[in-house]
Amino acid sequence: MTERHLEVVLLCPTGQDSTLIAQVLNKDGIDSSVCRSIHELCSTDKENAGVILLAEEALTTENIDSLNQFLSKQAPWSDIPIILLTSGGKNRQFKLQRLEVFVASGNVTLLERPLQPLTLLSATKVAMRSRRRQFLVKNLMSSQLEATKVRDEFISIASHELKTPLTSLKLQTQMTKKQLSKTHGLTSEQMEKQLDNTVNQIDRLNKLVDDMLDVSRINTGKLNLHKSNINLSNLLHELIERFMPQFEGVDSKVHTEITPDVIGHWDSYKLEQVINNLFSNAIRYSPRKNIYVKLTIEKNMAILSVKDEGMGIDASNLERIFERFESASNSSKGLGLGLYITRQIVELHNGTIHVESEVGKGSNFIIKIPLN
């Protein structure tokens, strides 16, 4: 995260004081800006103010009230450091009594004039470090809130998605049990259909659990590859054949253009997972449409594309769909992890994935991975 640029805000009724202090700070690489009044100071951007440095003569009773109101409007994490330049002399005790309320209400350091440059710089640097730590706490709080939000969203989605196949399995089991208790029971055809439905729901549960485990491994850096020499052409033909009942189930026709013997050093199981995700998306978003699967070699890179003629993706969402808990459609079922995991696997192979799409004209997912 880029460190926020902070500056010292100066308010000294004597213009020469502001000029001299600014010069001392600038020589040490500390930026500053000069305010001419309390009103101008109170109008400054509090989040760019690293330190407020002001002379006590700027603080009339009215000005102290205005400054206290300004300080009270800070965010809960913020406590802008203030360096107050005081003067000695026989009226010093009276002046300090006048400032008691103000000093007690803020993060204030008193510096007595005449100032020594080294003392001024030391106090300013300490105050700036304090201010930067405040921003660090703010950033940590924001990160924690975002992480909590993502976690809660994940738990909500996962609970719903896991409950759906579990509920279906329970109903199917209850129906089967009830029908078996009848005199005539189930025919072999009915029993086979019930078992097929059960297997499908179990497969869905396995997919959900695998996705959640993969996300956990990605977050902890433990998603490892087990590479060997793989014939991607053969793997692709095998997976197309395996998915054919699902393609036919949504009346989608698959067209292939697969270069023979595209062989590389990859993780077979992980690439199978990638292809499964792309095929599942094509089936979900492109029923009764053509699907084109293409595999070629170009400059020592295997290039795989899965193109459909479905609903397409709006241009504003082309990058978002590769993030966690995101999908191409708001109506999509699932955890929204498929493409996120796919991208992580491809990048672990030192490859890239991107999508070309137009609403109403389909999408083309293109993966490029080096052979070695």
N, C-alpha and C positions, 0 to 999 in steps of 0.2 A: 504494500500500500504506500502511495506517495506521501511523504511527510508534508503536512500543512505548512505553508509559509506564514510565519508570525513576525510581527513588528512591534516596536515600542511606540506607544502613543504618548506624546508629550503635551503638557499644558503648563506653561510658565508665563504669567502675565508680562514678564520682562522678555521681550523677543530675543535679546542677546543671550539669555540663559538657554533658551531652546536651541539656538544656533550652535552654541558651544557644546552643549550636551550631545546634539545630533552629530557633530563632528567627531567627538570622542567615540561614540558608538559606531559610527560608520567606519572609522579606521580599524575597528576590530571586527568588521563584517556584519554588524547588527543594523538592520534597517529600522527607520523610524519615520513617523509622520507627526506633524505639528497641528494641534487644535488651538483655536483662539479663544474658546469659551467653553464653559461647562456644557452648555447646550450642544455645541458642536461635538464635544467628546461623547455625550450621551447618545448622539445620533450615529456613532461609529459602529462598524460591524464587529460585534463582540467576539465572533469566532475567528477573526483575523488579529485580534488584539492579544499579543503575548504578554505584555506588561503595560500598565498605565503608570506613567511617571509624571507627577505634578508637584507644583510648589504650594506650600501651605497658604500663601497669600491669595491663591485662587479660590480658597474655600471660605466663602461667607456662609452665614447660617443657612441662607436660602440655597446656596450651591451645594452644601453638604446634604440637604434634603433631596435635591435633584440627583446627586450622585448615588445616594443610598437607594433611591427608587430604581435607578439604572442597574445597580448591582443586584437588586432583589429580583430583577426580571431574567437573570441568567438561568440557563438550564440546570437541573439538579446536579449534574456532573461537573459543572463549571464554577470556578472560583478565581476570577482574574486577579493575578498578583498586582499589588499597588506599591510603588516606591514613592514615599512622601518626603519631599525636601523641606526640612525645617531650618529655622534660624535660631541662633543663640541670643544672648542679651538679657536684659532685666525683665522683658515681657515674655520670656520663654515659657514660664510656668503657666501663665494665663492662656497662652496660645495652645499649649498641650491640653489644658482643661477643656478648651473650646472644641478640641478634636477628639475627646474621649469617646463619644458616641460613634463617630466615624471609624476610628481606629479599631474599636471593639467589633464592628460589624463586617470587617473585611479582612482579606489576606494582605496585611499592610506591613511594610518595612520602612522604618524611619532612618533617613540619612541627614545628618546635620551639615549645613554649609559653613564655611566654604568646602566644596567638594574636592576630593582627591580622585583623579581619573581611575586609579587602580581600584579604589573602593566602589566607585560608581559601576565600573565594568563587572566587578565581582558580584555585587548585589543584583545587577541586571541579569547576569548569566544564571545565577541561582534561581531567580524568579522565572526565567525562560524555561529552565529545566523542569521546574514545578508545573508550568503551564503545559509543556509537552507531555508530561505524565498524565495530566488530566485528559488530553486528547487520546492517549493510549488507552486509558480506562474507558473512555467513550466508545472507541473502536471495538474494544473487547466486549463491551456490553452489547453493541449492535450485532457483532458476530454471534454472540450467545443467543440473542433474541431470534436471529435469523435461523440458527441451527435448531433452536427449540421449535420454531414455526415449521421448518422442514420435517423435523422428527414427528411432530403431531400430525402433519398432513400425511406423512408416510403411514403412520399407524392407522389413521382413519381409512385411507385407501386400501391398505393391506387387509385390514379387518373386514371391510366390505367384500373385497375380491376373494378372500379365503372362505368367507361365510357362504358365498353363492354356491360353489361346487359342493361344499359340505352339506348344505341344506338339500341340494339335489340328490346327493348320495343317500342321505337319510330317507328322503321320500321314496326313492327307488327301492331301497332295502325294505321299507315298510310295505310297499305295494307287492314286492316279490313274496315277502313272508305271508301276506294276506292271501295272495293267489295260490301259493303252495298248499295252504291249509284247506283249500276248496277240494271238492271231490275230484273234479276233472283236472285241476292244477293248470300248469303252463305247458304249452306245446314247446317243442325243442326250438322252433323258430322264435317264439316269444322270449324264451329264456336266453337265446343267443343275442337278441336285440337288447334285452335288459343288461346283460353282461357287457355288451359293447358300450352302452351308455355309461356304465360304471367305470370301465377302463378309460373312457374319454375324460370323465370327471377327475379320475386319479391322475391322469396325464396333466390335466390343467393345474391340479394342486402341486404336482412335481415341478412344473414350469414356474409357478409363482414362488415356490420355496427356493428353487435354483437361482432365480433372479435376485431374490433378497440376499441370498448368500453371496452372490457375485458382487452386489453393491457393497456389502460389508467388506469383502476382500479388496475391492478397489479402494475404498476409503482408508484401509489400513495398509495399502501397498502390498498386499499378499496375493493378488491375482497373478499367478505365475503361469508361464507357458512351458509345455513339454513338447519340444520340437522333434520332428523326424522328417524324412523325405516323403512328401505327400503328392499323389497324383490328383490335383484339384479337378481335372476334367472328369475322372472316374467318380470322385466324390460328388460332383455336381449332378452327374447322370443318376447316381444312386438316390440322391435326395429328391430329385424331380420325380422319380418313380415312386418314392415313398409318399410324396405329397400329392400324387395324382388323384387319389380319391377325394381329397379336399378341394383341389382345383375343379374337378368335375362336379363336386357338390354345390359349387356356386356358379356353375356353367361358364367357367373361364377356360379359354383355350391357351395352351402354353406353346410358344414358338422358341426354338433354341438355335443358337449359333455358337457352338462350343469347339474351340481349337483342341485337337487331341493332345494328350500327354503334356499338359501344363504342370510341370513338376517343380516343387519348391520346398524349402526347409521351414515347415510351419507346424503349428499345433493343430492336429486334425480335429480334435473334439471342439476346440474353440472356433475354428472356421466353420464347422458344422453348425454351431450355435449361431454364428453370424448369418449364414445362409437361411437357417430356419426362421430367424427373425424377419429377414427380408421377404421370404415367401409368405409368412404369416401376415405381414402388412399388406402385401399385394392381394391376398385372398380377402382380407377384411375390408379394404378400401376400393377394391376393383371387381366386384361381382359382375358376372355376365359380360366381361370385357376381355380383351387380349392381354396376355402377359408375355414379355419378351425377356429371355435369359441369354446373356451373351458373355463369353469368356475368350479373351485374346491375350497375346503377349506383345509387349512393346517396350523396347529398351530395358530388358532385364526386369520388367515389371509385369505381374499378372494383373489384368484389368477385368473385373467382374462387374456387370451391370444387370440390374433387375428393374425392368421398365413396365409400367402398367398404363392403362387408359382410363383410370378411375377419376375420383373427385378432384385430385390435385391438392396442392398446398399453397396458401397465400404467401407471397414473397416475404412478408414480415415475420413469418413463422419458420422459415427455412433453417435457421440456426437454432431456434428455440427447441425444435423437436428432438435434438440430440442431447438435451439436458434431462436431468432426473425428473421423474413424475410428469413428463410432458408427452403429448401425443399430437398427431396431425389433426385430430378432430376432438372437439369437446364432448362428443357423444361416444367416444371410444371407450371400450371396456379394458381393464387391465391396470397394471401399476404404472404404466408410462415409463418403463425401465428398459424396454427392448433395444431401442436405438441408442440409448445412453451406453448400455453395456456393449453393443455392437461397436460403437466408436472407440471405446476403451480397448477392446480386443484388437481392432484394426491398428490402432496407434501403438499397441504393444508389439505388433509385428513391423513397426516402423513404416506403416502405411497410412493412407488417407481415405476418408469417405466424405462424399458430399452428395447433395441432391439437386437435381434440376427439375423444376415443376412449374406448372401453370394451372390455375384454378379451372376446373372443368375439362382439362386435357391430360391429366395424369401426371405421374412422377417417375423419375429415373434416378435410382440410387446407384452411384458409381464408386467402386472400391478399387484402390490401387495398392498393391503390396509387392515389395521386392521379392524376387525368387530366392535370394539367399539372405 
